[in-house]
Amino acid sequence: MDVSSEEAQTVASGLFNWYQFELNDRNNLKSEPPEPLPESVELKRLLRQLAVA
């Protein structure tokens, strides 16, 4: 997905909400995704940006 798309903004908003309000609830955490996530240049770039923040 294009990082400037509305879909990307929705995903980012959901992640921020999860981080700020739901991370303390251990029941919401899972050890592994149900299936391997595809590698993407956009995801790697986002993870690098989050690591710096």
C-alpha positions in Angstrom: 0.0 0.0 0.0 1.2 3.5 -0.6 2.3 5.1 2.6 0.4 8.3 1.8 -2.9 6.5 1.1 -6.0 6.7 3.3 -5.6 3.0 3.9 -2.1 3.5 5.3 -3.3 6.4 7.5 -6.0 4.1 8.9 -3.4 1.4 9.7 -1.1 3.9 11.3 -3.9 5.3 13.4 -4.9 1.9 14.6 -1.3 1.1 15.5 -0.9 4.3 17.5 -4.2 3.6 19.3 -3.1 0.1 20.1 0.3 1.3 21.4 -1.2 4.1 23.5 -4.3 2.4 25.0 -4.2 -1.4 24.6 -0.5 -2.4 25.0 -0.9 -2.8 28.7 -3.5 -5.5 28.3 -1.5 -8.7 27.9 -4.5 -10.4 26.5 -4.2 -8.3 23.3 -0.6 -9.4 22.7 0.2 -12.5 20.6 3.6 -14.1 20.4 3.5 -14.9 16.7 1.4 -13.8 13.7 -0.8 -16.6 12.4 1.2 -16.8 9.2 4.4 -15.2 8.0 4.1 -11.6 7.0 5.3 -10.6 3.5 8.4 -8.5 3.3 7.9 -5.1 1.9 10.1 -2.0 1.3 7.5 0.2 2.8 7.2 -1.8 6.0 11.0 -1.9 6.5 11.1 1.8 6.0 8.3 2.4 8.5 10.0 0.1 11.1 13.3 2.1 10.6 11.4 5.4 11.2 9.8 4.0 14.3 13.1 2.8 15.7 14.5 6.3 15.4 11.5 8.0 17.0 
